[in-house]
């Protein structure tokens, strides 16, 4: 397959639906909007579109021809054979092929929950309760409109990774029993014997013991802590896909040192931002965005090039470096 990366953080949209979270799927390439062929299109692909657009859960894979007005004849079908695992942040990160034999009667559609509608709230089915923010707390799951605790029995860091990803948080850093009384749950214990590989899109995809069949007590409630959501941006340029690289950690934006930085690291950044491929800028072009100020978060970053996020690359511990802002990384992508 040929991986094509749709341009810009707003490189996907839904057209013709009753709200912005429903409609015919369109992607942007080279300033033009085109459609997506429904060959291989499934609910995992829709889930990624919903996540990228900030919508709720994926509810269906309707045909794109249901939505009016239909795609214009001169509009191209850009991609087909989309294959997402369901864990990607953007459609650009999924495997996909350049369309070669699709017509508009095969346009793909997507139906997501609309978070702006008071009649259609985003359905939560897992949460971290009683913690500071939504990325730390006691694990609770929703079953038939009721919330239940999750027993530590069978729980692992792999299961915590799934929860952190499902909640849009950063990497899992801690999982443990929560024995202090204020943080113990008062709800029924409904789920135990979780067995996750860590690659599941949601906790509900993990094998588990029977619902409601638990001999656990609340001393065995599961507590999980995730890092805050990882984010990055390119600043100082006149467009979103070029500039000095900044990453978000603990709510603070900081720069990245260029020690050992190279082409593979550039490509991961461009991929994560949905900005196409790196243009391999010269030293002079990189320095045209100027030095940053404040924190220097990352140093000695090393990527294989296969990572979907810079967060997955090796690096020194957050905030540890031997750099000045004269060594700040800048990236220029094609998007």
Buried (B, 14 or more C-beta within 10 A) or exposed (E): EEEBBBBBBEBBBBBBBEBBBBBBBBBBBEEEBBBBBBBBBBBBBBBBBBBBBEBBBBBEBBBBBBBEEBBEEEBBBBBBBBBBBBBBBBBBBBBBBEBEEBEBEBBBBBBBBBBEEEEBEBEBBBBBBBBEEBBBBBBBBBBEEEBBBBBBBBBBEBBBBBBBBBBEBBBBBEBEBBEEEEBBBEBEBBBBBBEBEBBBBBBBEBEBBEEEEBEBEBEBBBBBBBBBBBBBBBBBBEEBBBBBBBBBBEEEBBBBBBBEBBEBBBBBBBBBBBBBBBBEBEEEEBBBBBBBEEBBBBBBBEBEEEBBBBBBBEBBEBBEBEBEBEBBBBBBBBB
